Structure formats: C-alpha cells, structure tokens
Amino acid sequence: MEWETVIGLEIHAQLSTNSKIFSGAATAYGAAPNTQACAIDLGLPGVLPVLNREAVRMAVMFGLAIEAGVARRSVFARKNYFYPDLPKGYQISQYELPVVQRGQISIDLEDGDSKVIGITRAHLEEDAGKSLHEDFHGLSGIDLNRAGTPLLEIVSEPDLRSSREAVAYMKKLHTLVRYLGICDGNMQEGSFRCDANVSVRPKGQAAFGTRAEIKNLNSFRFVERAIEFEVQRQIELLEDGGTVVQETRLYDPDKGETRAMRSKEEANDYRYFPDPDLLPLVLDEAFIESARTALPELPDARKQRFIDQYGLGAYDAGVLTASRELADYYEALVEALGGEPKLAANWVMGDLAAALNKAGLEIAQSPVGADRLAGLLERIQDRTISGKIAKEVFEALWNGEGEADAIIARRGLRQITDTTAIEQAIDAVLRANPEQLAQYRAGKDKLLGFFVGQVMKLTQGKANPQQLNDLLAKKLKA
C-alpha cells in the first residue's frame, strides 16, 4: 500500500522581552536556578498577573507579517494540568480566542516550486519551569526561572507532507521571527522549539490517521530524523495489522528513535476556562498600526529586491537574506564598494562564510567588518592583487593584522601588471622547460596549466592572471 504522511507543527517561540509575560521577573538565560522567579511566577496566594504590553506588540507584529487576522478582542484561559514544574497547577494560555488567527507562509520546495502552508493560530502563553534529572541521585530538581517566560505558540494546519517540508517550514518561521526581532531563535537555549504531530494514511484517503505528537524538538536535524522514524514506525505498525495509539512521544537522538511518553490529552482534559484574574485583551487600531509601522522589510520581499536591484540569482538572494544581519552586512558591503554586487556576494557566501563557520561565529561577530572587506575587494577590482592573493590578505584581515592596503604593502603582495616583467618570467620558464614546451607544441594542450603554475611560482603568485594567460598563449604559439 502507498502511504501519505500528514504533519502539523506547533512551534514555541520565546519572545525577546526583558521581563516575563505576567510579572516583572527577568527572562535572561543562564541565571542560577530559581533566582528569576517571583511570587507571581510561583503562583503564591493573593498575587495577580499583569499582562506584558511588549509581548502583545510582538504577537501582533507576527500576525501582520503572516497576513493573519489580528483579533481586536482575545481571551486568556487557564489550561489545567499537574506537573512538578508548573507551580500554579495551570498554565495561562489562549484557547478559543487567540490573538492571531488564520495566516499563511510560503516555503520553497526542493524541486524549485513553492508551497503555501496555512497557520491556524498563534497565541500567547506562559512557559512552565524545567525539571532537572541529572546529579540528583534518583530524584528530580525543579528550576522555575523559565516559569512565566512569554511564548508565542504558532500552530500550523496539517499541510506538511514530508520531514523535509516540515524542516523548510520551521526554517522559514525561524528566519521570520528573527527578522521581526521578536525571538532570538536560539534553539540550544530552548528559545525556538517545536512539537510535531505526525500521522499516516493510505494515499487518496480523505480522513486523517491517528496522530502521535513528538515533543520538544530543538534542532532542524532532530525534527527531520524524528519525523522520519515516526512515519516508518506507524507504517510498519499498520501493515502488520496493528493500530496507532494517540499519544505523546519523545525523540531520543542517541538512539535515533521516538518512544512513548504518555497518552495524548484532548482539549477537554485540560478543562480550559477564561482566567478570572485577567480581563479580555482588547486592541485598538492605533496599537495595531504602531506595530505595522515597526515591521521591517520581510525576508521574501528582501529576497526579491536583491534579485531585482543587484541582479542576483534566486539561490544567492535566498542565502544572503537568510538572516537580517547577513542581509544588512551584504548591503553595507555593496554600498562601501560602490557596486560590484556579484563580487560582494561571492565573498560573503564563500571565504567569509567559511571562516565564520570554522570559528563557530555569527555574522554579527565577524572580525572582518563590511568596510574592511570592501577595502580588500577594491584591490581586486583595480588589479592591485589577484583573487588568489586576496585570500591571503583576507586571512590576515581575519587575524587582525590591519587594513587590506597595509597588509598588501607590508607583505609585498602587489600584483605584477608590467607586461615586460611578465614576459621575462614566461621566457625564463620556457627556457627552463624545453621538453614540456616541445610536448605542448606537439599537441599536449594540458601542459598549459603547468606553464601557468611555473610562472606564478617564479613571480610568487603576483603576476596578473589575465595578462599572464594572454601573453603565455602568444608565446606558446610563436
């Protein structure tokens, strides 16, 4: 039987506010356990929550960015369940009336096409604390620093049909929330994570199969692997005559498999009801418009502008707009250069990206700023140095050895463009290699590269490559 995969993702984006969603406690990552949890976060008797205006503004910005409806009136509810790291015994969330409703986002597929993924809702809620299981000798510790941290839960329609589509969708949202500046997207710190709802059904069947929910996936690789394992598990179970049980599962990255955690709750198990301590959230047009004016140029629009304005291909434009910081760096580089968008793109995606990756740095942490890289590329443009020598200069720039011009002068790297000097070097190489010269003239064309290499060696890589090739071709034909 041919099977179809059906996937929906619930993505939790931690909003980049300085304080929690219902209290003034800090949200900074890495503090000592239980040092950032106040009486409201602990759910002590007599305390009252106060909604964080900035968290609401960020949620509205997201809704506008995905062309969703922004509810003028939404309601906070209590989601009741017991867990040791949930001190109140309930989580404040939104259920029937979320702040963002019915949006969409387009993802790029591997075959070059695009696909629109529906977003059912995005609602505000508070995070729970964290259970710590290591170093407690069979016991668990509870850290409530995260309790009350503002989250935006983004729920997709079940429109995804493969693990790769799921990853593409998750990456697209990851890029978007960082562009908007509402989430830092740090997956290692838990700022951006997802739950995947996975089911399979016979190809052509309209009804959905029974789904399993895989909780707390915090890397793109884990999302892909967990979904692929779960899909195969369900198919094998059904083909063996079994049935899929609706349950919550965890992914074990060491074993590459999912395992049962608990039976999956339905909405009525949580006994949702409006929180009596919180008034309905009512937004006026002025608040929504202020959020709209704060929207930056969004990733898709910026990608298209890079194609139109800089003449880049879709792939290059997509890479360069993958993060707001990278796109800003690229545009600053092109402006400092006064043009040459393709040369700038090649260096940003090539040598600079490789150096950043090797050092484990983000573009904002690059020791080579856009203005300093522009100084190097200008010397390529005016033929002061060759592309090969530029790599040596870039390494020196990266190591903090000064500006490009100073490095070139100090190391004597200026390119040889004097025709007479290059011809003298060619003549010397041809005299030193009469056997290879005879073989070349007898038809062994591949020896051209040998002669180029020898001249470059003689000139310490300083001969202008274009002049060298032109002059060498004339000499070999003589």
BAROFI-575261 format. One line per 2 residues: number of its first residue (from 0); their letters; for each residue x, y, z of C-alpha. Coordinates in Angstrom, 1 decimal. Example, Ala and Ser with C-alpha at 12.3 -4.5 7.8 and 13.67 -1.06 7.14 Angstrom:
% BAROFI-575261
0	as	12.3:-4.5:7.8; 13.7:-1.1:7.1
% end
This chain:
% BAROFI-575261
0	me	0.0:0.0:0.0; 1.2:3.5:-0.7
2	we	1.0:5.8:2.3; 0.8:9.6:2.7
4	tv	2.4:11.5:5.6; 0.4:14.2:7.3
6	ig	2.3:16.6:9.6; 1.4:19.7:11.6
8	le	3.9:21.6:13.7; 3.4:23.6:16.9
10	ih	6.3:25.9:17.2; 7.1:27.7:20.5
12	aq	9.0:31.0:20.0; 10.2:32.7:23.2
14	ls	9.5:36.4:22.9; 12.5:38.7:23.4
16	tn	11.1:40.7:26.2; 13.1:41.8:29.2
18	sk	10.5:40.6:31.7; 8.0:37.8:31.9
20	if	4.5:37.8:30.4; 2.7:38.4:33.7
22	sg	5.3:39.6:36.1; 8.4:41.9:36.2
24	aa	10.9:39.0:36.8; 13.8:38.9:34.4
26	ta	14.0:36.4:31.4; 17.8:36.4:31.0
28	yg	19.2:33.0:30.1; 21.7:31.2:32.3
30	aa	20.9:32.6:35.8; 21.3:30.3:38.8
32	pn	18.3:28.1:39.4; 15.2:29.8:40.9
34	tq	16.8:33.2:41.1; 14.4:34.7:38.4
36	ac	11.1:33.5:39.8; 8.9:36.0:41.7
38	ai	5.7:35.4:43.7; 3.6:35.7:40.6
40	dl	5.6:33.0:38.8; 5.4:30.8:41.8
42	gl	1.6:31.1:42.0; 1.6:32.2:45.6
44	pg	-1.8:33.0:47.1; -3.1:36.6:46.6
46	vl	-0.9:37.6:43.6; -2.4:38.9:40.4
48	pv	-0.9:38.7:36.9; -0.3:41.8:34.8
50	ln	0.0:41.4:31.0; 3.3:42.5:29.4
52	re	2.4:45.0:26.7; 5.6:44.3:24.7
54	av	4.7:40.6:24.4; 1.4:41.6:22.9
56	rm	3.0:44.0:20.4; 5.4:41.3:19.3
58	av	2.5:38.8:18.7; 0.7:41.5:16.7
60	mf	3.8:42.1:14.5; 4.0:38.3:13.8
62	gl	0.3:38.2:12.8; 0.7:41.1:10.4
64	ai	3.8:39.5:8.9; 1.9:36.3:8.0
66	ea	-1.1:38.2:6.7; -3.3:36.8:9.5
68	gv	-6.2:38.2:11.3; -5.3:40.1:14.4
70	ar	-8.2:39.7:16.9; -9.4:43.0:18.4
72	rs	-10.6:41.0:21.4; -8.9:37.9:22.6
74	vf	-9.1:35.9:25.9; -6.6:34.3:28.2
76	ar	-7.6:30.9:29.6; -6.4:28.5:32.2
78	kn	-5.0:25.2:30.9; -5.2:22.9:33.9
80	yf	-2.8:20.0:34.4; -0.4:18.8:37.1
82	yp	3.3:18.7:36.6; 6.0:19.3:39.1
84	dl	7.5:22.3:37.2; 4.0:24.0:36.9
86	pk	3.7:25.6:40.3; 0.1:27.1:39.9
88	gy	-1.3:23.7:38.7; -2.4:25.5:35.5
90	qi	-0.8:27.4:32.6; -2.1:30.7:31.4
92	sq	-2.6:30.4:27.6; -5.2:31.3:24.9
94	ye	-7.6:28.7:23.6; -10.9:29.7:21.9
96	lp	-10.0:33.3:21.1; -6.3:33.6:20.3
98	vv	-4.7:37.0:19.3; -3.6:35.8:15.9
100	qr	-5.9:33.7:13.6; -5.6:32.2:10.1
102	gq	-2.4:33.2:8.4; -0.1:31.6:5.9
104	is	3.5:31.3:4.9; 5.2:30.2:1.7
106	id	8.1:27.6:1.7; 10.5:26.7:-1.1
108	le	10.5:23.0:-2.1; 13.5:21.0:-3.3
110	dg	12.1:20.9:-6.9; 12.1:24.7:-7.1
112	ds	8.4:25.1:-6.6; 6.8:26.8:-3.6
114	kv	4.0:25.7:-1.3; 1.7:27.7:0.9
116	ig	1.3:26.4:4.4; -1.6:27.5:6.5
118	it	-1.2:28.8:10.0; -4.2:28.1:12.1
120	ra	-3.3:30.4:15.0; -0.6:32.0:17.1
122	hl	-1.4:32.5:20.7; 0.3:34.0:23.7
124	ee	1.1:31.8:26.7; 3.5:31.5:29.6
126	da	6.2:28.8:29.7; 6.5:26.3:32.5
128	gk	9.6:25.7:34.6; 12.1:23.0:34.0
130	sl	12.7:19.6:35.6; 16.3:18.7:36.2
132	he	17.1:15.0:36.3; 20.9:14.9:36.4
134	df	23.0:14.9:39.5; 20.1:14.4:41.9
136	hg	20.7:10.7:42.6; 17.4:9.3:41.5
138	ls	15.5:12.5:42.3; 14.5:15.5:40.2
140	gi	15.2:19.1:40.8; 12.9:22.0:39.7
142	dl	14.2:25.3:38.2; 11.4:27.8:37.9
144	nr	13.4:30.5:36.2; 11.5:29.8:32.9
146	ag	8.1:29.8:34.6; 6.2:32.7:33.2
148	tp	8.5:33.4:30.2; 6.4:34.7:27.3
150	ll	5.9:32.3:24.4; 4.1:32.7:21.1
152	ei	2.8:29.2:20.1; 2.5:29.0:16.3
154	vs	0.2:26.2:15.1; 0.2:25.1:11.5
156	ep	-2.5:23.4:9.5; -1.8:19.7:8.7
158	dl	-0.5:20.8:5.3; 3.1:19.3:5.5
160	rs	3.7:16.1:3.7; 7.3:15.1:4.5
162	sr	10.0:15.7:7.0; 11.8:18.0:4.6
164	ea	8.8:20.1:4.1; 8.5:20.3:7.9
166	va	12.1:21.5:8.2; 11.7:24.0:5.4
168	ym	8.6:25.4:7.2; 10.4:25.6:10.5
170	kk	13.4:27.3:9.0; 11.2:29.8:7.3
172	lh	9.5:30.7:10.6; 12.9:30.8:12.3
174	tl	14.1:33.4:9.8; 10.9:35.4:10.1
176	vr	10.8:35.7:13.9; 14.4:36.8:13.9
178	yl	13.8:39.4:11.1; 11.0:40.8:13.2
180	gi	13.2:40.9:16.3; 10.6:39.2:18.4
182	cd	12.7:36.0:19.1; 16.4:35.3:19.1
184	gn	15.8:31.8:17.6; 18.4:30.2:19.9
186	mq	17.5:26.5:19.7; 20.2:25.3:22.1
188	eg	18.7:27.6:24.8; 15.2:26.5:24.1
190	sf	14.1:29.9:22.6; 12.7:28.2:19.5
192	rc	11.4:24.6:19.6; 8.6:22.6:18.2
194	da	6.2:19.7:18.8; 5.4:17.6:15.7
196	nv	2.0:16.0:15.1; 2.6:13.0:12.8
198	sv	0.2:10.6:11.1; -0.1:8.5:8.0
200	rp	-3.0:7.5:5.8; -3.5:5.4:2.6
202	kg	-2.8:7.5:-0.4; -6.0:9.1:-1.6
204	qa	-7.9:8.7:1.7; -9.5:12.0:2.9
206	af	-9.7:11.1:6.6; -6.7:11.7:8.7
208	gt	-5.0:8.8:10.5; -4.4:8.7:14.2
210	ra	-1.6:11.1:15.2; 1.3:10.9:17.6
212	ei	2.8:14.1:19.0; 6.6:14.3:19.3
214	kn	7.5:16.8:22.0; 10.3:19.4:22.4
216	ln	12.4:19.1:19.2; 15.1:21.7:19.4
218	sf	17.1:21.3:16.2; 16.2:21.1:12.5
220	rf	18.1:17.8:12.2; 16.2:16.3:15.1
222	ve	12.9:17.4:13.6; 13.7:15.6:10.3
224	ra	15.0:12.4:11.9; 12.2:12.2:14.5
226	ie	9.5:12.6:11.8; 11.1:10.0:9.5
228	fe	11.4:7.5:12.3; 7.8:8.1:13.4
230	vq	6.4:7.8:9.9; 8.2:4.4:9.4
232	rq	7.1:3.2:12.8; 3.5:3.9:12.1
234	ie	3.6:2.4:8.6; 5.1:-0.8:9.8
236	ll	2.6:-1.0:12.7; -0.4:-0.6:10.3
238	ed	1.0:-3.0:7.7; 1.4:-5.6:10.5
240	gg	-2.3:-5.3:11.4; -1.8:-3.1:14.4
242	tv	-3.3:0.3:15.2; -1.6:3.6:16.0
244	vq	-2.3:4.9:19.5; -2.8:8.6:20.0
246	et	0.0:9.5:22.4; 2.8:11.9:23.2
248	rl	6.3:10.7:22.3; 9.8:11.8:22.9
250	yd	12.7:11.6:20.5; 15.9:10.0:21.6
252	pd	18.7:11.5:19.4; 21.3:8.9:20.7
254	kg	19.2:6.0:19.5; 17.5:7.9:16.6
256	et	14.0:6.8:17.7; 10.8:8.0:19.4
258	ra	9.4:6.4:22.5; 6.1:6.7:24.3
260	mr	5.8:9.3:27.0; 2.1:9.4:27.9
262	sk	-1.3:9.1:26.3; -2.2:12.2:24.3
264	ee	-4.7:14.5:26.1; -7.7:16.0:24.3
266	an	-8.7:19.7:24.9; -11.4:18.8:27.3
268	dy	-8.8:17.0:29.5; -7.3:20.4:30.3
270	ry	-10.6:21.9:31.4; -10.0:25.3:29.7
272	fp	-11.9:28.2:31.1; -11.3:32.0:31.0
274	dp	-8.8:33.2:33.5; -10.8:35.2:36.1
276	dl	-7.7:37.2:37.0; -7.2:38.6:33.5
278	lp	-9.5:40.9:31.6; -10.0:40.2:27.8
280	lv	-7.2:41.6:25.7; -8.7:44.4:23.6
282	ld	-6.6:46.0:20.9; -7.4:49.4:19.3
284	ea	-6.5:50.3:15.7; -3.8:52.7:16.9
286	fi	-1.9:49.9:18.7; -2.1:47.6:15.6
288	es	-1.0:50.4:13.3; 2.0:51.2:15.5
290	ar	3.0:47.5:15.3; 2.6:47.6:11.5
292	ta	4.9:50.6:11.1; 7.5:48.8:13.1
294	lp	7.6:45.9:10.6; 11.0:45.6:8.8
296	el	11.3:44.6:5.2; 10.4:40.9:5.4
298	pd	12.6:38.1:4.1; 10.6:37.2:0.9
300	ar	10.4:40.9:-0.1; 14.0:41.5:0.6
302	kq	15.0:38.4:-1.4; 13.0:39.6:-4.4
304	rf	14.6:43.1:-4.1; 18.1:41.5:-4.1
306	id	17.2:39.8:-7.3; 15.8:42.9:-8.9
308	qy	18.2:45.5:-7.6; 21.5:43.6:-7.5
310	gl	20.9:41.1:-10.4; 21.5:38.1:-8.1
312	ga	20.1:34.6:-8.8; 17.3:33.3:-6.6
314	yd	19.7:30.9:-4.8; 22.3:33.7:-3.9
316	ag	19.5:36.1:-2.9; 18.0:33.4:-0.7
318	vl	21.3:32.7:1.1; 22.1:36.3:1.6
320	ta	18.6:37.1:3.1; 18.6:34.0:5.3
322	sr	19.1:36.3:8.3; 18.5:40.0:8.7
324	el	22.1:40.5:10.0; 23.6:38.8:6.9
326	ad	21.5:40.8:4.5; 22.5:44.0:6.3
328	yy	26.2:43.1:6.1; 25.9:42.4:2.4
330	ea	24.1:45.6:1.6; 26.7:47.6:3.7
332	lv	29.5:45.9:1.7; 27.9:46.7:-1.7
334	ea	27.4:50.3:-0.6; 31.0:50.6:0.6
336	lg	32.2:49.1:-2.7; 30.1:51.4:-4.8
338	ge	28.7:48.5:-6.7; 30.0:45.0:-7.8
340	pk	27.1:43.1:-6.1; 28.2:39.7:-7.6
342	la	31.8:40.1:-6.4; 30.4:41.0:-2.9
344	an	28.0:38.1:-2.9; 30.8:35.6:-3.9
346	wv	33.0:36.7:-1.0; 30.2:36.8:1.6
348	mg	29.0:33.4:0.7; 32.4:32.0:0.1
350	dl	35.5:32.9:2.1; 33.7:34.9:4.8
352	aa	31.0:32.2:5.4; 33.7:29.5:5.5
354	al	35.7:31.5:8.1; 32.6:32.2:10.2
356	nk	31.6:28.5:10.1; 35.1:27.3:11.0
358	ag	35.2:29.7:14.0; 31.6:29.0:15.0
360	le	30.6:32.7:14.8; 27.6:34.5:13.6
362	ia	27.9:37.3:11.0; 27.4:40.0:13.7
364	qs	30.6:38.6:15.4; 32.7:38.7:12.3
366	pv	36.2:40.2:13.0; 36.1:41.5:9.4
368	ga	33.5:44.2:9.1; 31.9:45.2:5.8
370	dr	34.0:48.3:5.4; 37.3:46.3:5.9
372	la	36.2:43.6:3.4; 35.3:46.3:0.9
374	gl	38.9:47.6:1.2; 40.1:44.2:0.1
376	le	37.7:43.8:-2.7; 38.6:47.3:-4.1
378	ri	42.2:46.0:-4.5; 40.8:43.1:-6.6
380	qd	38.8:45.5:-8.7; 41.7:47.7:-9.5
382	rt	44.0:44.7:-10.1; 46.4:45.6:-7.3
384	is	46.1:41.9:-6.2; 44.8:38.8:-7.7
386	gk	41.9:36.7:-6.4; 44.4:34.1:-5.1
388	ia	46.5:36.7:-3.2; 43.3:38.2:-1.9
390	ke	42.7:35.0:0.1; 46.0:35.5:1.8
392	vf	45.1:39.1:2.6; 41.7:38.1:3.9
394	ea	43.3:35.6:6.3; 45.5:38.4:7.6
396	lw	42.4:40.7:8.0; 40.6:37.9:9.9
398	ng	43.6:37.6:12.2; 43.5:41.4:13.0
400	eg	46.7:42.4:11.1; 45.4:45.7:9.9
402	ea	43.7:47.1:6.8; 44.0:45.5:3.4
404	da	46.3:48.2:2.0; 48.7:48.0:4.9
406	ii	48.8:44.2:4.7; 49.5:44.3:0.9
408	ar	52.3:46.8:1.3; 53.9:45.1:4.3
410	rg	53.9:41.7:2.6; 54.8:43.0:-0.8
412	lr	51.8:41.4:-2.4; 51.1:44.0:-5.1
414	qi	50.2:42.3:-8.4; 52.7:42.5:-11.3
416	td	50.9:44.2:-14.2; 54.0:45.2:-16.1
418	tt	53.9:43.4:-19.4; 57.6:43.4:-19.8
420	ai	58.2:41.8:-16.4; 55.6:39.1:-17.1
422	eq	57.1:38.3:-20.5; 60.5:38.0:-18.9
424	ai	59.1:35.5:-16.4; 57.4:33.5:-19.2
426	da	60.6:33.4:-21.3; 62.6:32.1:-18.3
428	vl	60.1:29.3:-17.7; 60.0:28.3:-21.3
430	ra	63.8:28.2:-21.5; 63.9:26.0:-18.3
432	np	61.4:23.5:-19.6; 62.2:22.7:-23.3
434	eq	60.9:19.2:-23.1; 57.4:20.3:-21.9
436	la	57.4:23.1:-24.5; 58.0:20.5:-27.3
438	qy	55.3:18.3:-25.9; 52.8:21.2:-25.8
440	ra	53.6:22.2:-29.4; 53.2:18.5:-30.4
442	gk	49.6:18.7:-29.2; 49.6:18.1:-25.4
444	dk	47.4:21.1:-24.5; 47.0:20.1:-20.9
446	ll	50.6:21.4:-20.2; 49.3:24.9:-20.4
448	gf	48.4:24.7:-16.7; 51.9:23.6:-16.0
450	fv	53.4:26.7:-17.6; 51.0:29.0:-15.8
452	gq	51.9:27.4:-12.5; 55.6:27.7:-13.1
454	vm	55.3:31.4:-14.0; 53.2:32.0:-10.9
456	kl	55.8:30.2:-8.8; 58.5:32.3:-10.3
458	tq	56.6:35.6:-9.6; 55.5:34.4:-6.1
460	gk	51.8:34.4:-7.3; 51.9:38.1:-8.2
462	an	51.6:38.0:-12.0; 48.2:39.3:-13.2
464	pq	46.4:36.1:-14.2; 44.6:37.5:-17.2
466	ql	47.7:39.2:-18.6; 49.7:36.0:-17.9
468	nd	47.3:33.8:-19.8; 47.1:36.1:-22.8
470	ll	50.9:36.6:-23.1; 51.6:32.9:-22.5
472	ak	49.2:31.9:-25.2; 51.0:34.2:-27.7
474	kl	54.5:32.9:-26.6; 53.5:29.2:-27.0
476	ka	52.1:29.8:-30.5; 55.3:31.6:-31.6
% end
